[in-house]
Amino acid sequence: MDFTLSPKAERTRLAVRAFVERELFPAEADLASWGDGENVRLDTLAKLRNKAKKAKLWSLQLPASHGGGGLDMVGMAACYEEMGRALFGPVCFNSAAPDDGNMMVLAKVATAAQQKKWLAPIANGDVRSAFAMTEPDPGSGSDPGMMLTTATKRRNTWRISGRKWFITGAGEAKHFILIARTSKDARKGLSAFLFHADQPGWRIKRRIPIMGPEEHGGHCEIEFDGLEIDDSDRLMEVGDGLKVTQIRLGPARLTHCMRWLGMARRALEIALPYVQNRASFGHKLIDHEGVQWMLGEAAMQIEIGRLLTMRAAWKLDQGDFARKEVSMAKVAVADVLHKSIDTAIQLMGARGYSKDTPLEWMYRYARQARLVDGASEVHKMVLARFLANEGTEFWGWR
């Protein structure tokens, strides 16, 4: 495996890095840039997004035919990592969750008519989107087979009934991908649908408060009571809902890892100048062996996370589903994100714990990483199944 970036990807990475340092670091340092949910104000975001478009750094994950940058997964890994260094980074490039995952799956499996209607407005930045799958107990979470929301066909429409919750971005989203049960079949019982926020028959019951900073639109609980979706807005075939989730979630989980690695790096970038200049007991902090161990361990774990992420990205580029590799990256990078930020706070003491640096924001944000898109324990179960099935070939080189 050769992770050398193509000349195009390397040029794009450097351009993203320069944009982050020129435009986004100053914006996040300006209190006037911040809005509700401890996120960038929407008017500020619009200005930053226009600048990203003019710099040709927009929707890098999409093919050029859909107005994107046409990067492969390896190139995305490098560029998303650079975006992730800024708190506002990915959303300014139209590469934040859940939009990036929704755009990628629509580009792969939607019909041409569906792409024009549902994908193009997200790709252009005209609307935001959401992916509605997770349900309140006893409905589906990590196990889609527990899906309770139903879609019942009546002539040429589907009538939706049920509840979803923790739907990221639902408060701002206009375009939704919905997974609902269409039969009791264990493998082909789910189907995927597309609907617009303005359609009647559904409502946001509440915006669920969380411990950390929010995405735009929050994390919402949704009720469906008579939403009608035309059959032309069904995504793939009836019974392909599980397939849609698998196509979407693998790359989407990995793009989380890409962005988190950038944030992990940023935490050490914040702490490093402090320990290089701060003196304690007659020596700079950087000269204390204990501090060196902490920095060295965090830096090593970030590099391990990068290699796991790049291996998974490379396999996806080869046409592999890379389920094992994505799960390993997801577990490892979620852990290293927390470890890197925690290390930086510990090294900076009270200043790291205060709001004088972004570290406390990052620390609260990082706690979700071991939960979103499959809890770490679920991914470890996936890895255990691979080990049981493959035996020693789990570590094969093919």
N, C-alpha and C positions, 0 to 999 in steps of 0.2 A: 504493500500500500504506500503510495506516494502522496503526501498531503501538501506538496508544493502547490501554491496557488497559481492559477493561470494569470498571465499578464493583466487581463481584464479584471479579474477578481482582486488582484493586488492593488491596481489603480483605484478601484472602487473602495477597497478597505482604507486606503490612505485618505481618500476624499471624505469618507464618513468620519474618520478620526479627526481630520481638520475641521469639519463642520461641527462636530461635537465640541471641540475645544474653542472654536471661534463663536459659535452661536448658542449652544445649549448650556455650557457651564455658566456663562454670564447670566443667562435667563433664569436658571435655577437659583442663582445667588441673589436675585432680585425679588424681594418679598412681594412686589406688585405683580409678579408672574403667577402667583399661587391662587388657586380658587378652591371650590368646594371639594371635600374628600381628600384634601392634601395632595392635589394634583394640579397640573398646569391649567390656568384659566383658558376657557374656550377661545376667547378672542386672541390671546397670546398664541395659543396653539395654531390658530388659523394662519397667523403671520409666519410662524416657524415652518409650517407645512408648505406654504407658498415658496419660502426660500429653499426648502429641500427639493421641491419640484424644479425650480429654476436651476438648481445644482445638479439635476438629473440623478438624484439619489432617492427616487420615489418608487415604492412597491418593488423593491429589488427581488423579491421572491417570485414575482410573476413573469411569465414569458413576455417578450417584447410585443407579441401580438395582442396582449391585454394591457399594454401600457406600462409594463414593468421592466425591471433591469435584466431579467433573463439569467440570473445566477443559478448555478447548480447548488446542491446542498452543501458541498464543501466550501464554495465561495460564500454562501449565506452564513455558514458557521463563523467565518472570519469577520464578516461585516456586521452581523448581529452582535457579536461580542463587542465590537467597537461601539455600536449604538448603546449597548447595555451599560456602558460606563456612565452615561448621563441618566438622571432620574426621569427626565422627560423624553429620553432618546427614542425608543422604538416607535412610540405613537407619532412622533414628528415625521418619521420616514414612512408611515403607513405600514409598519411591520410589527405592530403590537398584537398581542392576543386580546380578544378572540378573532379579530379581523383577519390576521395573516393565515390562520388555519382554515377559516371559512373561505377565503379567497383561493387558497391552494386546492381545496377539495372541489370547489365549483369549477375551477379551471381544468380539473382532471375529469370530472364525471358529468357535469351539467351539459344539457343540449345547447346548441348554438343560440336558440331562442332564450333559454334560461340564462345563459351567460350574458346576453344583451340586457335582459330585464333585471337580473339579480346580482350578477358579478360586477358589471361595468360601473354602476354607481358606487360600490365599495372601493373598487380599484381607483376610481377618480377622486375618492375622498369626499364625495357628496353626501354619503350616509355612513353610519356605523352599523355593525351587525352583531348578532349573538347566536349562540349554539345552545338550544334548549333540550337537554337530555336528563340531567340529574333531578331526582324527585325526593320528596319527603319520605321518611320511613313509613311503611315498609316497601316503598318503591325502589326504583333503580338508582344505584350509585356507581360503585366500581363494577357491579354486576348488572349489565344491561338487560339480562334475562328476567329481572324482577320488575320490568317496566309495567306500570299501571295505566298511564295515559293512553287512551284509545283513539283510533281513527276509524270511523265507520262510514262505509261508502254508501252514498245515496245518489243514484244515477251517475252524474259526472263530477260529483263533489265528495269531499271527505269532511265529516263532522267530527271535531276534536273535543274530547272531554277529559279533564284531569288536572293535575297540578305539577308544576316544576318549581325548583328553588335553587338558590345560589347560581342563578343564571347571570354570568358576568356581562356587564355592559347593557343589560336589558332596559335600563332607564333612559338611555340615549339612542339605543339601536332602532333602526327602521326596518332592516332586513333580518329575518330569523330563519335559521335551519332548525326544524323540529323533528325529533325522533318520537314515534308513537307506535303502539301495538295495533297491528292489523289482523293478527290471527294468534292462535295458541301454539303454533309450531315453534319448537325449541330453537331452531336455527334461522328460520325464515319468517318469524312472527313479527318482526319490526320493519317499519318503512320510514322513509325520510321525506319531509315536506318543506316547502318554502312559503312563508307568509310575510305580509307587510304589517308594520305597527298600526297602520290606520284601519285595518280590517276589524270589523266588530266581532264580538264573541269571545273576547279574552280581556284580562286586565292584570295590571301589576298590583298584587295584594299589599306588598310592603317592600321597602328597600332595607335589606337586612344589615344591621350595624355589624362591623367587624373590628378587630383589634388594630389592624394596620391601615396604611393608605389605600384608597380605593381606585379602581379603574374608573374611567368616565362611564357614568350610568350605573355604577355600583354593582351589587350582587343581589338580585331580586327574586322574590317569590311570586309566581305567576299562576293564575287560575284560568282554565279554559272551560267555557260553558256555551258551546254552540258555534265556535269558530268554524267557518266553512272555507275549505281550500279546494280550488279547482284541481282536477286531476292533472292538468297540464303543469301544475306547480309541484308535482311529485318528483322527487329526485331519485333517479335510477328506477329500477322496477319495484313492484310491490314485493315486499319480503327482503329487500336489499338494505334495510336500515342498519343492520349490524355491519354489513360490508362498508357502508358509508362512514360509520364511526371508526372502523379500523383504518380506512384509507386516510381519514382526517387526523385521527389522534396520534398515530405514530410520528409523522413529521412535526405535528404541533407540539408534542412533548419534547421533541428534540430542539425546537426553536426556543422553548422555555430555557433549556440548558444553555443554549448559545447566549441568550441575553443575561442569564444569571452569572455566567462566567465573567462577563464584562463588569457586572456589579461587584463581584468578588474581587476582581483586580482593582476596581476603584477604591474599595475599602483599604487595601494595602497602599495604594497611591496616596491616600489621605494620611495614613499613619506614618509612612516612611519619612517624610521631611520632619515630622515632629520628633521621632526617635533619633534622627540624625543631628538635631539641634539642641534637644532638651538634655540638660546635664543632671545627674543624680549621683551623690556620693563620690564626687570628684571625677566622674566619667560621663561621656555621652551615653544615652540609653542604648544606642546601637552597639556600643562596645561591651555591654553586659552579655555574658554568654546566654543567660536565660532568655533575654530578648531575641538574640540571634536564633535560638531554638524555635521560639514562637513564630518568627517571621519565616524561617526556613521551612518549617512544617506547613504553614499556610500556603507558601509559594509552591511547594511540591504538590500539595493536594490540588491546587488550581491546575497545575500542569497535567496531573493525572486525569482530572475532569475534562480538560481540553482534548487529550488523546482519546478518551472514551467517546467524547462527542464527535470528534473528527472521524473515528472509525465507523460509528453509526451513520454519519453523513455520507461517507464514502460508500458504504454498503447500500444505502438508499439510492445513491447515484447509479449503482450497478443494477438497479431494478429489484433488489432484495427488500423484503419488508423490514428486515433488521430488528425484529421484535426483541430478541435477546439483547442486542447491543443498545437499543433505545432504553430498555429497562435498566441496564447497568448504568448508563449515563444519567438517567433520571434520578436514581438513588444516590449516586456518588456526587453529582453536582448540587443537588438539593442540600446535602450535608456540608459540602465545602463552602457553599454560599453562606450558611450560618456560621461556620467556623471562621471564615475570613473576616466577616464583620465583627464577630465576637472578639477575635484577636485584636482587631484594630481598636475597638472600644477599650479593651483591657490595657493596651499599650498607652492610650491617650488619657486614661483615667477619667476624671470628672469632665474634662473637655469633650471626650468622646461620647459620654453619656448625655451631655447637654445638647441643646439645639444649635450650638455654635458650629457644628459640622453636620453633614447629612447622615452620619452614622446611625443615630437613633431611629431616623425614618427608615433607613435600610434594614435595620435589625428587625423592626416590626413587620416590614414587608416580607423579609426572608422567611418568617415562620410558616407562611403558607406553602412554601416550596415543597415540603414533604407531604403535602396533602393534595394539591391541585393535580388534575389529570392522572389520577391514580395515586393513592397513598404509597409510601415507600414499602410498606409491608406487602401490598398487593404485587408490586413489581418483584419483590423477593420471592413470592410464591411462583410468579412466572418463571423466574430463573431456576427455582428448584425443580419445576416441571421439565424445563429443558435439560437440566442435569440428569434427572431420572431417565429421560428418553434417550439422551445422547451418550451418557456415560463419559468415558475419557475423551470422546470426540467433542465434548463441550468446549475443550480448549484446543480444538483442531485449528490448523492453519489454512484450510481450504477457503 
